[in-house]
Amino acid sequence: EDVVIHRRALRSAYRVLDPEQADYFLVPVHVSSGMWQLNWGFRDLLPTGVRVHEAALQYIKESGPFWSRKGGADHLWVFGHDQADLEDSNHQLIIT
């Protein structure tokens, strides 16, 4: 699901290349596909997925000014399963 949404966003007529013009930022972390393709299973997905998403969150916060612009409220995270728990999840839009 996360890969499909990412691919569709890349082809969207609403996509902009200038981050200053963006209303939202899709964070393309494809963790849920690992559950099926890498056979992680739910037991392994949670700790692995949380680590990957936390690393992505840290990278976004440190690499540019756009997280701070709205405190992450304009960053979209896609979870293709019902397990969504990030440190700052109360400030982000999470799609499950």
C-alpha positions in Angstrom: 0.0 0.0 0.0 2.7 2.5 0.9 4.5 1.8 -2.4 1.3 2.2 -4.4 0.6 5.6 -2.8 4.1 6.7 -3.3 4.1 5.8 -7.0 0.7 7.5 -7.5 2.0 10.7 -5.8 5.0 10.8 -8.1 2.6 10.9 -11.1 0.2 13.3 -9.5 -0.7 16.5 -11.3 -0.5 18.2 -7.9 3.1 17.3 -7.3 5.5 20.2 -7.2 9.3 20.1 -7.3 9.9 23.2 -5.4 9.5 22.4 -1.6 8.6 26.1 -0.9 5.4 25.6 -2.9 4.4 22.3 -1.3 1.4 22.1 0.9 2.3 18.6 2.1 5.3 16.3 2.0 4.9 12.6 1.5 7.5 10.6 3.5 8.2 7.5 1.4 9.2 4.9 3.9 8.2 1.5 2.6 8.2 -0.5 5.7 4.9 -2.4 5.3 6.2 -3.9 2.1 8.9 -5.6 4.1 6.3 -7.4 6.1 5.3 -9.3 2.9 8.3 -9.3 0.7 11.0 -9.9 3.3 8.7 -12.1 5.5 9.3 -10.0 8.6 5.9 -10.8 10.0 4.3 -8.6 12.7 6.7 -9.9 15.4 9.6 -8.4 13.5 7.9 -5.5 11.7 7.1 -3.5 14.8 10.6 -3.0 16.2 12.2 -2.8 12.7 9.5 -0.5 11.3 9.7 1.8 14.4 13.4 2.1 14.0 13.2 2.8 10.3 10.5 5.5 10.8 12.3 7.1 13.7 15.5 7.2 11.6 13.6 8.8 8.8 12.0 11.3 11.2 15.4 12.3 12.6 16.8 12.7 9.1 13.9 14.9 8.0 14.3 17.1 11.1 18.0 17.5 10.7 18.3 17.8 6.9 16.1 20.8 6.1 13.8 23.6 7.3 10.5 22.1 6.1 9.7 20.0 9.2 10.0 23.1 11.4 7.7 25.1 9.1 4.6 23.5 10.6 6.1 21.2 13.2 5.6 18.2 10.9 1.9 18.7 10.5 2.4 18.9 6.7 4.3 15.6 6.5 2.3 12.5 5.4 3.3 9.1 6.6 1.8 6.0 5.0 1.4 2.8 7.0 -0.1 -0.1 5.0 -1.1 -1.8 8.2 -2.7 -0.7 11.5 0.6 -0.3 13.4 1.5 3.4 13.5 3.3 4.8 16.5 5.9 7.5 16.1 7.4 9.7 18.8 5.8 12.9 17.3 2.7 11.2 15.8 0.4 13.8 17.3 1.8 16.4 14.9 1.7 14.4 11.7 -1.0 13.0 9.4 -0.7 9.3 9.4 -2.5 7.2 6.7 -3.3 3.6 7.7 
